[in-house]
Amino acid sequence: MAQQPGLLSSLRSRLRTAPPPPHHRLQPSRGYHVELGAREKALLEEDVALKRFKSYKNSVKQVSKIGNVLTLAVVLACSYEIAVLAVSTK
C-alpha cells in the first residue's frame, strides 16, 4: 500500500511532462503557392481520347430521377403487398 502514492505521483509527473508534438507535422508537405510540375500539368489537361466517355450533367440528373422513381415504385408495391397480406390473414 505504501507504493501506490509513489506510483500515482510518478504517473502524474509523466503526464505533466508529455513531449511536445513534432514540428514537422504542423507544416504542410508542400507550400501553398508552389507551381505545378510537368507531370501534374499533363494529368490536368483534357484528354481527347476520354472525351466520348465524359458524363454529361443533364443526362446524369435524368438517370438519377428515373432511378428514384423506380425505387419509390418498388417500395410502394412492396408496402401494398404487405398490407394486402396482413388484411387477408385476419
Phi and psi in degrees as GROMACS dihedral restraints (atoms count N, CA, C in turn):
[ dihedral_restraints ]
;  ai    aj    ak    al  type     phi  dphi    fc
    3     4     5     6     1   -74.6    20    10
    4     5     6     7     1   -18.7    20    10
    6     7     8     9     1   -83.2    20    10
    7     8     9    10     1   -21.3    20    10
    9    10    11    12     1   -62.2    20    10
   10    11    12    13     1   -44.4    20    10
   12    13    14    15     1   -60.9    20    10
   13    14    15    16     1   -36.1    20    10
   15    16    17    18     1   -67.7    20    10
   16    17    18    19     1   -38.9    20    10
   18    19    20    21     1   -66.2    20    10
   19    20    21    22     1   -44.0    20    10
   21    22    23    24     1   -66.5    20    10
   22    23    24    25     1   -39.7    20    10
   24    25    26    27     1   -69.3    20    10
   25    26    27    28     1   -36.0    20    10
   27    28    29    30     1   -70.2    20    10
   28    29    30    31     1   -34.8    20    10
   30    31    32    33     1   -66.1    20    10
   31    32    33    34     1   -42.2    20    10
   33    34    35    36     1   -62.6    20    10
   34    35    36    37     1   -41.7    20    10
   36    37    38    39     1   -68.0    20    10
   37    38    39    40     1   -34.8    20    10
   39    40    41    42     1   -67.0    20    10
   40    41    42    43     1   -39.2    20    10
   42    43    44    45     1   -68.6    20    10
   43    44    45    46     1   -34.3    20    10
   45    46    47    48     1   -71.1    20    10
   46    47    48    49     1   -32.6    20    10
   48    49    50    51     1  -104.8    20    10
   49    50    51    52     1    45.5    20    10
   51    52    53    54     1   -68.4    20    10
   52    53    54    55     1   140.7    20    10
   54    55    56    57     1   -67.0    20    10
   55    56    57    58     1   146.2    20    10
   57    58    59    60     1   -68.8    20    10
   58    59    60    61     1   152.8    20    10
   60    61    62    63     1   -64.8    20    10
   61    62    63    64     1   151.6    20    10
   63    64    65    66     1   -62.7    20    10
   64    65    66    67     1   142.1    20    10
   66    67    68    69     1   -73.0    20    10
   67    68    69    70     1   -31.4    20    10
   69    70    71    72     1   -66.8    20    10
   70    71    72    73     1   -20.6    20    10
   72    73    74    75     1   -77.5    20    10
   73    74    75    76     1   -19.7    20    10
   75    76    77    78     1   -77.2    20    10
   76    77    78    79     1   -24.5    20    10
   78    79    80    81     1   -94.8    20    10
   79    80    81    82     1   139.7    20    10
   81    82    83    84     1   -66.8    20    10
   82    83    84    85     1   154.0    20    10
   84    85    86    87     1   -69.8    20    10
   85    86    87    88     1   -19.1    20    10
   87    88    89    90     1  -136.0    20    10
   88    89    90    91     1   143.5    20    10
   90    91    92    93     1   -66.0    20    10
   91    92    93    94     1   167.4    20    10
   93    94    95    96     1   -75.5    20    10
   94    95    96    97     1   -37.1    20    10
   96    97    98    99     1  -114.2    20    10
   97    98    99   100     1    52.6    20    10
   99   100   101   102     1   -98.0    20    10
  100   101   102   103     1   134.8    20    10
  102   103   104   105     1   -67.0    20    10
  103   104   105   106     1   141.7    20    10
  105   106   107   108     1   -68.3    20    10
  106   107   108   109     1   149.0    20    10
  108   109   110   111     1   -79.9    20    10
  109   110   111   112     1   174.9    20    10
  111   112   113   114     1   -64.5    20    10
  112   113   114   115     1   -40.9    20    10
  114   115   116   117     1   -65.6    20    10
  115   116   117   118     1   -41.8    20    10
  117   118   119   120     1   -64.9    20    10
  118   119   120   121     1   -40.1    20    10
  120   121   122   123     1   -64.4    20    10
  121   122   123   124     1   -40.8    20    10
  123   124   125   126     1   -65.0    20    10
  124   125   126   127     1   -36.6    20    10
  126   127   128   129     1   -70.3    20    10
  127   128   129   130     1   -28.6    20    10
  129   130   131   132     1   -85.0    20    10
  130   131   132   133     1   -12.7    20    10
  132   133   134   135     1   -70.9    20    10
  133   134   135   136     1   153.1    20    10
  135   136   137   138     1   -73.8    20    10
  136   137   138   139     1   133.7    20    10
  138   139   140   141     1  -101.1    20    10
  139   140   141   142     1   121.7    20    10
  141   142   143   144     1   -66.5    20    10
  142   143   144   145     1   -35.0    20    10
  144   145   146   147     1   -65.9    20    10
  145   146   147   148     1   -28.1    20    10
  147   148   149   150     1   -94.1    20    10
  148   149   150   151     1    -3.1    20    10
  150   151   152   153     1   -62.5    20    10
  151   152   153   154     1   -34.8    20    10
  153   154   155   156     1   -72.1    20    10
  154   155   156   157     1   -16.9    20    10
  156   157   158   159     1   -93.2    20    10
  157   158   159   160     1    -0.1    20    10
  159   160   161   162     1   -67.4    20    10
  160   161   162   163     1   130.4    20    10
  162   163   164   165     1   -84.3    20    10
  163   164   165   166     1   139.5    20    10
  165   166   167   168     1   -99.1    20    10
  166   167   168   169     1   141.8    20    10
  168   169   170   171     1   -60.0    20    10
  169   170   171   172     1   -44.0    20    10
  171   172   173   174     1   -67.0    20    10
  172   173   174   175     1   -40.8    20    10
  174   175   176   177     1   -69.4    20    10
  175   176   177   178     1   -33.9    20    10
  177   178   179   180     1   -66.7    20    10
  178   179   180   181     1   -41.1    20    10
  180   181   182   183     1   -63.4    20    10
  181   182   183   184     1   -40.5    20    10
  183   184   185   186     1   -65.6    20    10
  184   185   186   187     1   -43.5    20    10
  186   187   188   189     1   -64.2    20    10
  187   188   189   190     1   -38.2    20    10
  189   190   191   192     1   -63.9    20    10
  190   191   192   193     1   -41.6    20    10
  192   193   194   195     1   -65.2    20    10
  193   194   195   196     1   -41.5    20    10
  195   196   197   198     1   -62.1    20    10
  196   197   198   199     1   -42.5    20    10
  198   199   200   201     1   -62.2    20    10
  199   200   201   202     1   -41.0    20    10
  201   202   203   204     1   -64.3    20    10
  202   203   204   205     1   -41.1    20    10
  204   205   206   207     1   -65.6    20    10
  205   206   207   208     1   -43.6    20    10
  207   208   209   210     1   -64.1    20    10
  208   209   210   211     1   -39.8    20    10
  210   211   212   213     1   -62.8    20    10
  211   212   213   214     1   -43.4    20    10
  213   214   215   216     1   -62.9    20    10
  214   215   216   217     1   -40.7    20    10
  216   217   218   219     1   -63.5    20    10
  217   218   219   220     1   -41.6    20    10
  219   220   221   222     1   -65.6    20    10
  220   221   222   223     1   -42.7    20    10
  222   223   224   225     1   -63.5    20    10
  223   224   225   226     1   -42.9    20    10
  225   226   227   228     1   -65.2    20    10
  226   227   228   229     1   -41.0    20    10
  228   229   230   231     1   -64.5    20    10
  229   230   231   232     1   -42.2    20    10
  231   232   233   234     1   -64.9    20    10
  232   233   234   235     1   -41.8    20    10
  234   235   236   237     1   -63.0    20    10
  235   236   237   238     1   -41.3    20    10
  237   238   239   240     1   -63.1    20    10
  238   239   240   241     1   -45.0    20    10
  240   241   242   243     1   -62.1    20    10
  241   242   243   244     1   -41.2    20    10
  243   244   245   246     1   -65.1    20    10
  244   245   246   247     1   -41.6    20    10
  246   247   248   249     1   -65.0    20    10
  247   248   249   250     1   -42.9    20    10
  249   250   251   252     1   -63.6    20    10
  250   251   252   253     1   -42.6    20    10
  252   253   254   255     1   -64.7    20    10
  253   254   255   256     1   -39.4    20    10
  255   256   257   258     1   -67.6    20    10
  256   257   258   259     1   -39.0    20    10
  258   259   260   261     1   -71.7    20    10
  259   260   261   262     1   -38.1    20    10
  261   262   263   264     1   -73.8    20    10
  262   263   264   265     1   -24.7    20    10
  264   265   266   267     1   -82.0    20    10
  265   266   267   268     1   -15.1    20    10
